[in-house]
Amino acid sequence: MSEKKQIVIVGGGITGLTAAYYLQKEIKANQLPYDVKLVEASERLGGKIKTFKKDGFTIEQGPDSFLSRKKPAVKLAEELGMDDQLVRNGTGQSYILVQGKLHKMPSGAFMGIPTQVRPFLFSGIFSGKGKLRAGFDFVLPKGKEQTDQSLGGFFRRRFGNELVENLIEPLLSGIYAGDIDDMSLMATFPNFYQLEQEHRSLVKGLQNTMPKPKKTKEKKPGMFFSFKSGLESMVDRLADEFDDNTVTLNAAVDHVEKKEHGYHLLLSNGEVYKADTVIMATPHFTLPKMFSQYDFFSSFKEIPATSVANVALAFDKSAIDQDIDGTGYVVSRNSDFRITACTWTHKKWPTSTPDGKVLLRCYVGRPSDQEVVDLSDQEIIDIVLNDLNKTMNITGKPEFSVITRWKNAMPQYTVGHKERIAKVRNKVNEQLPGVFLTGSSYEGIGVPDCIEQGEKAVTDVLEFLRG
Ligand SMILES: Cc1cc2nc3c(=O)[nH]c(=O)nc-3n(C[C@H](O)[C@H](O)[C@H](O)COP(=O)(O)OP(=O)(O)OC[C@H]3O[C@@H](n4cnc5c(N)ncnc54)[C@H](O)[C@@H]3O)c2cc1C
């Protein structure tokens, strides 16, 4: 009897876990002679998905939710029998902090782009001049066809600087923790490029293509999902599904060597794993070292990754002078604030917070303020409380705080990202057949994007093994 083919997955974040899950499912369903191993450097699975529980609070240290309209995550939840655990965010007014003042987010903004004119005309976020300039979108010709351009440049051309700086930038940079003027349009929101090419005006394009909101008195459901018990419950559920001995924790892959047949993976615990095919589900910057004999990975050193810190503050309700009407705010850069966003988590995710308590979750660490992430816990808390007190009145101390530093955690899809990745992937196909690169460094950083990429890696591996 021939030996089973060995598939090794490197990295136990949501991408690697998804790949392991769907691979083992396929193997069982089709009785394939394959074996799956997953190697994770740290002491736990989940990567950036991390939920902390204390005194009845459920605190997300990494992502707090995923977009409900992106289906791969919902599909995986259903597969795992977790659909009854899904919870939508509580909807409410969200705000934007411009020049130190909180303004209501204008209704009808899709990623900051107006789809209704009236709320923008009456919004205090923009000056008359800014509104007039944004209106140029209706008359400006479409941009010339090009392979890529910066997200900032694209939106500044259509709407002017004010709409970009006071609305689009804080919303989009919040997702990527990046600088909108460096970010690639085609790697982040290629649909906006298509919209301009097809409809010229982005506002008209969105009006023509987005489903019309139903006229109903019912509250619109929230756009995000989490799980009652936090996002990490999906990680735990995935791990429960794995066959025994699938996962090795506390073992970093230090080096990958190509052999006559397949690969040898040298682990930090001294073990060597043999593989016929390898799924690399680790951040891009780990690859130049693991594949040090292949120069083409060195271009990954040019892909920046920014650091952020997530600061959760748990209070008794009595510590907040006036309860807040809304779910949170993002901060524009023209405000003298170091936090980049604040979620009133007890409102947005009521299941996260016990009755009578308040949970505020803030971020620090914009690309131009990376130093803040290295400050001490107390210094970070002081900065956050100082900023929070500019718009609310916090009279008592937090009952506890949880600060999570995510170093180099947000890969930056800068202009030319897609081409850069395609070049390296072509080289990998030529020189390292059976090695597949996947995860948040490549085709989307959102949890559903990572799940989708994990699934795609499964298809690639199965095709490769079938020859
Ligand atoms: C603070 C924060 C907030 C976010 N908020 C949201 C949100 O609200 N919604 C959303 O959709 N997305 C959000 N994201 C993005 C999303 O969480 C991540 O993009 C996604 O979880 C990344 O998954 P991954 O599996 O690709 O990578 P990771 O989670 O980074 O997993 C990679 C794994 O590889 C391991 N590893 C590294 N090197 C080695 C090695 N040599 N050998 C073995 N293992 C190794 C690491 O330890 C890690 O466990 C957020 C991200 C951050 C950091």
The ligand as an SDF file (V2000), in Angstrom:
LIG
                    3D

 53 58  0  0  0  0  0  0  0  0999 V2000
   -6.4590   44.5170   15.8890 C   0  0  0  0  0  0  0  0  0  0  0  0
   -7.1250   43.9220   14.6810 C   0  0  0  0  0  0  0  0  0  0  0  0
   -8.4810   44.1370   14.4550 C   0  0  0  0  0  0  0  0  0  0  0  0
   -9.0950   43.5780   13.3450 C   0  0  0  0  0  0  0  0  0  0  0  0
  -10.4440   43.7440   13.1650 N   0  0  0  0  0  0  0  0  0  0  0  0
  -11.0850   43.0610   12.2030 C   0  0  0  0  0  0  0  0  0  0  0  0
  -12.5050   43.0260   12.1600 C   0  0  0  0  0  0  0  0  0  0  0  0
  -13.1820   43.6020   13.0170 O   0  0  0  0  0  0  0  0  0  0  0  0
  -13.0990   42.3120   11.1780 N   0  0  0  0  0  0  0  0  0  0  0  0
  -12.3830   41.6040   10.2590 C   0  0  0  0  0  0  0  0  0  0  0  0
  -12.9840   40.9650    9.3780 O   0  0  0  0  0  0  0  0  0  0  0  0
  -11.0190   41.5830   10.2910 N   0  0  0  0  0  0  0  0  0  0  0  0
  -10.3620   42.2780   11.2480 C   0  0  0  0  0  0  0  0  0  0  0  0
   -8.9970   42.2210   11.3340 N   0  0  0  0  0  0  0  0  0  0  0  0
   -8.2400   41.4450   10.3410 C   0  0  0  0  0  0  0  0  0  0  0  0
   -8.2590   39.9400   10.6280 C   0  0  0  0  0  0  0  0  0  0  0  0
   -8.3960   39.6980   11.9950 O   0  0  0  0  0  0  0  0  0  0  0  0
   -6.9540   39.2890   10.1800 C   0  0  0  0  0  0  0  0  0  0  0  0
   -6.6050   39.7230    8.8760 O   0  0  0  0  0  0  0  0  0  0  0  0
   -7.0550   37.7670   10.1580 C   0  0  0  0  0  0  0  0  0  0  0  0
   -7.5070   37.2860   11.4130 O   0  0  0  0  0  0  0  0  0  0  0  0
   -5.7120   37.1800    9.7920 C   0  0  0  0  0  0  0  0  0  0  0  0
   -5.7930   35.7750    9.7480 O   0  0  0  0  0  0  0  0  0  0  0  0
   -4.6030   34.9040    9.1660 P   0  0  0  0  0  0  0  0  0  0  0  0
   -4.8950   33.4910    9.4880 O   0  0  0  0  0  0  0  0  0  0  0  0
   -4.3750   35.2270    7.7250 O   0  0  0  0  0  0  0  0  0  0  0  0
   -3.2970   35.4040    9.9240 O   0  0  0  0  0  0  0  0  0  0  0  0
   -2.9290   35.3630   11.4690 P   0  0  0  0  0  0  0  0  0  0  0  0
   -4.1090   35.4760   12.3240 O   0  0  0  0  0  0  0  0  0  0  0  0
   -1.8380   36.3670   11.6100 O   0  0  0  0  0  0  0  0  0  0  0  0
   -2.3320   33.9050   11.6740 O   0  0  0  0  0  0  0  0  0  0  0  0
   -1.0340   33.5570   11.2650 C   0  0  0  0  0  0  0  0  0  0  0  0
   -0.5070   32.5300   12.2520 C   0  0  0  0  0  0  0  0  0  0  0  0
    0.7730   32.0970   11.7930 O   0  0  0  0  0  0  0  0  0  0  0  0
    1.5860   31.8620   12.9310 C   0  0  0  0  0  0  0  0  0  0  0  0
    2.9860   31.8750   12.5010 N   0  0  0  0  0  0  0  0  0  0  0  0
    3.7480   32.9340   12.1580 C   0  0  0  0  0  0  0  0  0  0  0  0
    4.9920   32.5160   11.8100 N   0  0  0  0  0  0  0  0  0  0  0  0
    4.9970   31.1750   11.9280 C   0  0  0  0  0  0  0  0  0  0  0  0
    5.9880   30.1700   11.6920 C   0  0  0  0  0  0  0  0  0  0  0  0
    7.2250   30.4720   11.2950 N   0  0  0  0  0  0  0  0  0  0  0  0
    5.6440   28.8710   11.9200 N   0  0  0  0  0  0  0  0  0  0  0  0
    4.3970   28.5330   12.3340 C   0  0  0  0  0  0  0  0  0  0  0  0
    3.4340   29.4520   12.5670 N   0  0  0  0  0  0  0  0  0  0  0  0
    3.7260   30.7480   12.3650 C   0  0  0  0  0  0  0  0  0  0  0  0
    1.2050   32.9980   13.8570 C   0  0  0  0  0  0  0  0  0  0  0  0
    1.5780   32.7130   15.1980 O   0  0  0  0  0  0  0  0  0  0  0  0
   -0.2980   33.0790   13.6530 C   0  0  0  0  0  0  0  0  0  0  0  0
   -1.0060   32.2750   14.5700 O   0  0  0  0  0  0  0  0  0  0  0  0
   -8.3330   42.8010   12.4280 C   0  0  0  0  0  0  0  0  0  0  0  0
   -6.9620   42.6040   12.6510 C   0  0  0  0  0  0  0  0  0  0  0  0
   -6.3560   43.1570   13.7580 C   0  0  0  0  0  0  0  0  0  0  0  0
   -4.8860   42.9200   14.0110 C   0  0  0  0  0  0  0  0  0  0  0  0
  1  2  1  0
  2  3  1  0
  2 52  2  0
  3  4  2  0
  4  5  1  0
  4 50  1  0
  5  6  2  0
  6  7  1  0
  6 13  1  0
  7  8  2  0
  7  9  1  0
  9 10  1  0
 10 11  2  0
 10 12  1  0
 12 13  2  0
 13 14  1  0
 14 15  1  0
 14 50  1  0
 15 16  1  0
 16 17  1  0
 16 18  1  0
 18 19  1  0
 18 20  1  0
 20 21  1  0
 20 22  1  0
 22 23  1  0
 23 24  1  0
 24 25  2  0
 24 26  1  0
 24 27  1  0
 27 28  1  0
 28 29  2  0
 28 30  1  0
 28 31  1  0
 31 32  1  0
 32 33  1  0
 33 34  1  0
 33 48  1  0
 34 35  1  0
 35 36  1  0
 35 46  1  0
 36 37  1  0
 36 45  1  0
 37 38  2  0
 38 39  1  0
 39 40  1  0
 39 45  2  0
 40 41  1  0
 40 42  2  0
 42 43  1  0
 43 44  2  0
 44 45  1  0
 46 47  1  0
 46 48  1  0
 48 49  1  0
 50 51  2  0
 51 52  1  0
 52 53  1  0
M  END
$$$$
